[in-house]
Amino acid sequence: MPASKEIKGIMRHVTEIIIDELKLEDVTPDTFNPEMDLVDELGIDSMDLATIALVLQDEYKIVIDEDDYPKLKTVRLICEYIEEKIATRH
């Protein structure tokens, strides 16, 4: 099933945040694999993930429970989580 236009926008924005927060060089939102495991493949630690979660909370006006951090393994999973949180806040 193709990703909706909204999820693609969220995915690009989340990717930009991750690239910016982790100061990744030679990586663009277009070359970043949304299926890459952020911990195992990219090597981010819990502090990096917490920082990214805080930025995402501010950007999307959602609450990301610390217990949910382990679920946020890939950009795609983060985007689905954000979309679900946005949908249930109304």
Helices and strands as residue ranges (DSSP letters): H 5-21, H 46-60, G 66-71, H 75-88
